[in-house]
Amino acid sequence: MLAFPSLGARIPIVMPEPADNLDFRIREAVELVREVSAQTDPQEMVRRYRERSQQIRPIDDSLSISRRDLKDPRFRITRSSRWADEINPWKEPDRLPVLSGGLVAELVYGNEPRLIEELKIAPDDPAAEYFEGIRSLFALPLYDRGESLNMVLLMMNKPNGIDPSTLPDWIITGNLFGRATHNLVMAEQVRRAYEALDSEFQAIAEIQRSLLPQQGLKSNGLDVASYYATAHRAGGDYFDFFDLDDDRSGILIADVSGHGAAAAVVMARLHATLRSGNAPLDKPADALEFANEHLLMCCEHAQTTLTFVTAFYCIFDPRTRTLTYASAGHNPPRWRRADGCMCSISGARSLPLGIECGVSFEQDRIDMTSRDEIVLFTDGIVEAFAPSRDEFGVDRLDGVIAQPHNSAQETVDHIITDVHKFTADAPATDDQTLLSLRVS
């Protein structure tokens, strides 16, 4: 039994190969790497690699072993060229035999390459059946973070059957291929994990959308249209409609900081708070104060940190055509008067929800006339980016709203069309919600 030659050992002289043999090996090597690179299944990639390798550097037998997640002297046989029934070690790990001790354990836990030029295996060796007829072998360690967690035994039926001068090539190519296989396995695991997460996010998104109004607002004096789109499966934008007494209508728009599943959870909490039956929805300032205290209470009980929520809640009275409102740090809605003048509803502003307990919210009121229109929106609309990194901005939004439209839906459609043109239909980086309230 010989250890792998040290740097100080005499290096055999390698005679040049005949040109035709060299050309053949180059062609086979090219076909090997080309065919292997096209594989997406690790099992098939290993199969193709073994078949092509046999054309370049034939061996009589091979045995793949692993000690990953095992302790000395236990090891697992993952592949054998003698198996009639091929086992996929990644999909069928329970079918892989686990043995203990003997020559294989000595080799795999040795953590170094070994060349055995005259093999004599003990009859009682746990892996003796895999060495029947074998007279020489090379133990090729496959390193993972410096440890030989896997190993391939390249075996020949005659003594001195493996040329020592080929061993460095075996070590390099074997480990490079091992890393490529490992990366392919990891990529597959990541893909499956992503699909599982995406499926969960899809379910969250469906639940979230079910919390939004399923029908438009029923108001005698108001034409209402909405648009809602999340940057990811789930998001933090929220809007809602409330039918109040005396034919009044409550309209809410809110934006949880951040987006994704965490923001969707906060959005659901806000929905549950305002839909609890206890919220004072007939007064905007009181409704926001109620939501603020309950959101902070929920997070304190759950011992979690609440990201802040901006919100704008207003009540429209069709008898007087007045809009009473309060804002928790939300973007000021845009107001297009019947005469075409544009202005901002920027009064009654206070801190966003979820920042501080005991906040008192201000309340204000505006008088509206027929064909007045108010547009409520979240950050995702005005902060949509063009390829040049310019923002869509409030001025562009005002420019679209100021144009004549025949309905609230037409206003919403026109705004979204312009936003998509401005961004060149790039995927949104933030949730986008838009409401148009048009006095009819």
N, C-alpha and C positions, 0 to 999 in steps of 0.2 A: 504494500500500500504506500503510495507516494503522496506527499502533500503537494499542493500547487506550487510550481517552481517559483522561488523567490527572485528578487531583482538581481541577486548576485549569481544566480544559476546560469550555466552555460546555455545560450540561446541556440537552438538548432538552426542550421543554415537551410533556408528555403530556396529551392531551385525554381527558376521562372517557369510558369506554366506554358504549355503550348498555346499559341494564339487562338486556335479554334476553341479550346476548352475554356479559355478566359472569356472569349466572346459569349459563349454559351452561359457561363455563370453570371456575367453582367446582365444579359437579357433576362435570365431567371430572377435575378435580384430586383431588376426594374419591375418585372411583372408582380413580384411578391409585394413590394411596397405599394404599388399601384392598386393591387387587388385588396390588400389589407386596409388601405386608406379609405376605400369605398364602403367599408362595413359599418353598420350602425348597431349590430348585435354582437356583444362580446363573445358569445359562444361560437358564432359563425366566423368571427375574426380569428379566433384561436384555431379553428379547424382549417381555414385557408392558409394560415401561417405555417401550420405543421405540414400541410400537403406541399406547399411551395418550398419549404426548407428542405424537404427530402430530396428535391431535385438539385439543390445546390450542395448540400452537405448531408448525405444519407447517414442514418443511424438505424440500428436493428430494433431498438426498443426504447421506450421512454416512460417515466413515472413522475407525476406532479404531486407534490406534497405541500401541506401547509401546517403551521403551528399557531396561526392567528387565533387568539382567544383561548388557547390551550396552555397548559403548564408542562414543563419537562417532566417525564419523557414522552408525553402524549403527542400524537400528530394525526393529521387527517390526510387520507389519500383523495385527491381531487380529480385526477385523471390517470388513466393507464391505457397504453396502446393495446393492451391485451383484453380490455373490456369489449365484449360483443355489443353490449347495450350502453350507449353513450349517456353519461349523466351530465346535466347542466349544473355546475356547482353553485351558481347564483340563484337558480330557481328551485333546485332540489337538494338543498344542503343536508336534509335528513337521510338521504340515500348514501351519503359518503361514509365509507368505513373509517372508524377512528381506532388506531392501534397505539401500542405503548412499548417503548424500548427498542432494543436491537440496533442494527446498523443505520436504519433511516433516522431514528431519533438522534443518534450520534452525529450524523451528517447535518441535519437541519438545525440542531441546536449548537452546532460547531460555529455557525455564523461565518464560515469561510468556504471558498471553493476547494474541492478535493478531487484529485485524479487517482483512481485505483486501477492500476494496469494489470494486476493479477487478482481477480476477485474470488474469494472463498467465503461462501456464506454458510453460517451455521444452520443445520437442519431445523432447529427449534426457533429460528429467528421469526418474529411476528409477521414479517413481510417476505418470508422465504419464497412463497409462491410467485412473487413478482420478479424474482431473480433466477428462476429456473432457466438454465442454458446460458446465462449471462457470465462473461469472463472478464469484462472491463467496463468501467463507467466513469463518468465525470459528473460530479455534484455541482450544479450551477445555482448559486444562491440568487434570489431575487429580493433586492433590498427595498425596505419601506422605512424611511426615516432612520437609515443606518442599520436596521435590524433585518436579518434574513428570515422574514416571516413566511416566505414561500421558497420553494426550491424545485428545480427540475433535474431529474437524473437521466442523463443521456447514456445509453447502454449499447454495448456491442457484444456479439457472440464469440469473439476471439480475444485472446490476451493482447494487450498493447494496441487495442483497436481504435483508439482515439489519438490523433496527432496532437502532441502538446503545443505545437506552434499555432493551432487554431483556437486555443482556449481563450486568449484575450478577446478575440472576435466574438466568441460565444458569450462571454461575460457582458460585453458592451451591448451587442444586439439583443441578447436575452433580456437584459434589464430595461433597455429602451422599449422593447415590445411589452414587457410587463407593466411599465408605467402607462403605456398607451392603452393597454387593456383595462388597467385600474381606472384611468380617466374616463374611459367609455362607460364602465360600470357606474362610476360616480355620476356621470352625466345622465344616465338612465334613471338613477335614483333621484337626482334633482328634478328631472322631468316629471317623474311620478309624484314626487312631493308637491311640485308646483301645480299639477293637475288636481291633486287632492285639495290643496289650499284654494285654488281657483274655483273648485266646485263649492267649497264652503262659502267663499266670498259671493258666489252667484246666489247661494241660498240667502245670505245676509242681504244682498241687494234686492232680492224679490220680497223679502220681509219688509225692508225699508220702503220700497215703492208702495206696498200695501198700506203703509201708514199715511201716505199722501192722499189728498182728496180724490176720490174715484169719479166724482162728477164736478162740473163747474159750479160756481157760486150762484145760488138762486136769489137774485135781487131784482126788485121791481125797477130800480133806477140806475143800475150799474151793469155795464157790459165788461166781463172779466175774461182774460185769456192768460194762459200760463205756459212756461217752458221749463223743463227740468232735465239736466244731464249731469252725470257724475264723471269725474276724471278717471276713476277706477270703477271696479264692480260696485262698491258701496261708497257713500260719501257723507259729508256733513251738512249739506244744504237741506233746508226744510221750509215748506210753506204749508199753510192750512187755512181753511175757511170755517167760520162759525156763524150759525144762524142764531141771532139774538132776538129778544122780544121787540115789539113795535116795528117789525120788518127791518130792523137794523142788521148789518152784516159786519162780522169781524174778519179782518184779513191779516195774516201773519206771514212774515218772511224772516228766516234766520240762517245764520252761517256759523257753523262750528269751526274753530281754527283747526287747520289740518284737513286731511281727508282719509278715506279708507275705512277699515272696519272700526277702529277706535272712535273716529268721528261719528260713524253711523250709530254706535252705542249711545253716545251723548245725545244725538238727534232723537233716538227712540225714547230716552229719558225725558227730554223736553216735551215730546208728543204725549207721553203718559201723564206728565205733570199737568199740562194744559187741558187734557181730556179726562182728568180724574173726576170731574163733576164738582170740585171744590174751588176751582180757579175763578177769580172775579173777572170774567171776560168782558163785562159790560163797561169796564173802565181800563183803558190801555195802561196807565201808569201802575195801577194796582195789579194788573195781570203780569206785567214784567217783574214787579217786586215779588210777587208770589213765585214766579218761575225761578228767579234768582235764588231765593231762600231755599227752595226745595232742591234745586240742583246742587247747591253747596251741601245741603244736609245729606243727600244721597251719597256724595263723594266722601264725606266724613264718615258715614256709616260703613261704606265699602273700603275705607282707608286707601282711596285712590286719588290721584291728582286730576282735577277737571281742567281741561283746556277751555279757554273762554269762548263765549258765544255772543255774536252780535245779533240783534233782533230789532225789527220794526213792526209794531202792532198798531193797527188803526181800525176805527169803527166808522162805517158810512151810514148816515141816516138819510134815506131817500125822501123823507118828508121835507127836510130843511136843506138837503143837499150839502150837508156839512161833513167834514172828515176830521174826527178827533183821533189824535195819535200820540205815541210816545216811542222814543228810540233808545235802544241800549247799544250805543256805539256803532250803529249800522250805517251803511252808505246812505246819504240823503237821497230820497226818491226824487225823480225829475217830474216836473209839473208843466205840462203843455196846456196853456189856457186856450179857450175857444178862439181868441183873437190871434193865436199863433205865437204869443210870447212864451219864452222858456224861463223857468225859475226853479229853485231848489227848495225842497221842504227840509230845512235844516234846523228847525227849532226843537225844543224839548229833548235835547240830547243828554245822555248820561253814560256811565261806564257800561261796558259789556257785561253780560251775565257770567256768573261764576268766578268773579275776581274778588269781591268783597261783600261781607255780610252787612245788612242794615242800610243798603243803598236806597235812597229815595229817588224815584224816577219822576221827571217832570212830564207834564201833559199839555198839549196845545191843540188848536183847532183852526181849520181853514174853511172858507166858504167857497163852494164850487158852483159852476153853472153848466148848462147843457153843452155837451161836446168837449168839456174839459177832460184831460187825460193825465193820469199819474202812472209812472212806470217805476216799479220796485225791482231791485236787482241785487245780486251778490257779486263779490270781488271777481269771480271767474269771467264775468262779462267785460268789465272795464280793464281788467288786467290780462286779457288775452293778448298774446304776443304775435307780431308779424315775423316773418323770417329775418327781418332787419333788427329784431329785438325791440321795436317800438311797441308801445302799449296802445290798445284800442282807445282807451281813455274816455272821460266823461264828455269832452267836446264832440268826439265822433258820435257818441251815443245821443247827445242832444241834437246833432245834425240829422240823425235818422228819425228821431221822434218828432222833430219839427215838420217833417214832410207830411202832406195830407194823407190820411188813411181813413178808410170807411168803417173800420171796426177795430176792437182791441186785438183780435187775432191777427189782423193784417199788420198791425204795429209790431207785434211779437215776431211774426214771420219775417218781416223786413229787417228787424234788428239782428236776428240769428243769421239770416242770409249774409248780411254785411260783415258780421263777426267771422263767419267761415271764409268769406272772400279775403278779409284782412289777414287771417292767419294762414291762408293758402291751404285750408282744410287740414292743418296739422292737428295731431291729437291734443285735446285740452289738457292743460297742466293743473287746472283747478276745477272744482265743481261749478256749474253754471245754472243759475235759476233766474227766471224773469217773470214778472207779473205786470199786466197792463190793466188798469182800472179806468174805464171810460164812461163818463156820465151820459146816459142815454136820454 
